[in-house]
Amino acid sequence: MLMFAANANQLWYMLPLIVAISLVYGATRHEYMPQILHNSLRAAWWVVSFLGVIFLVLVVLTWWV
């Protein structure tokens, strides 16, 4: 847990990356701004969910091993 606290500042770099990835993904699918934003929010939710599942798997593996 101490290692996570030491690297917590690096997690702030994930926010602009998620925003950029989801906006680019939404813009490649649509040209109308409300549709881009809607698709970007869905993509951001998918990315955050995927990263959360990976994080939980890694936490469980570190406790188990």
N, C-alpha and C positions, 0 to 999 in steps of 0.2 A: 504494500500500500504506500510505503514511503517513496518508492520509485515512481508510482503514478503521480504523487504530489509534486515530485521534482520535475516531471515532464508535463505538468498540466498547462504550463504557458504555451507549449508547442501545439496544444489542441486548438488554440485560437486561430491558427492558420487554416484549420479545416473549414471554418465558416465562409471566408471569401471563396474558397475552392468549391464548396457546395453551391453557393450562389452562382458562381461563374459557370459551372458545369450545367446546372439546371436551366439557366437562361439561354445558353448556347443550344442545349438540347431542345428547348421549347421553340427557339427561333428557327431551328432547322425544319421543324414540323409545320409551322404556321407563319402567316404574314400579318395577321390582325393582332394588335397588342393585347386585348383581353384574352384571346386564345393562347397567346404566348405566355402570359402570366399564369393562366390556369394550368397549362401543361408544365410550366416551370415549377409551380408549387407541387404538382403531382410527382415530378421527377425528384425534387428536393426531398419530399417525404420518402420516396423509394430509396434514395441514397442514404438518408439518415437511418432508416429502418435496417437496411443491409449492413451498414457500419455498426449499428447497435447489436445486431445478431452476432456479427463477427467478434465484437468486443465481449459479449457475454460468453461465447464459446471459449475465447482465450482466458477469461477470468476463471471459468469452471475448470479448464485444463490446468491452470496454474495452482488452483486449490487442490485438485485431484492428484496431480503428479508430485 
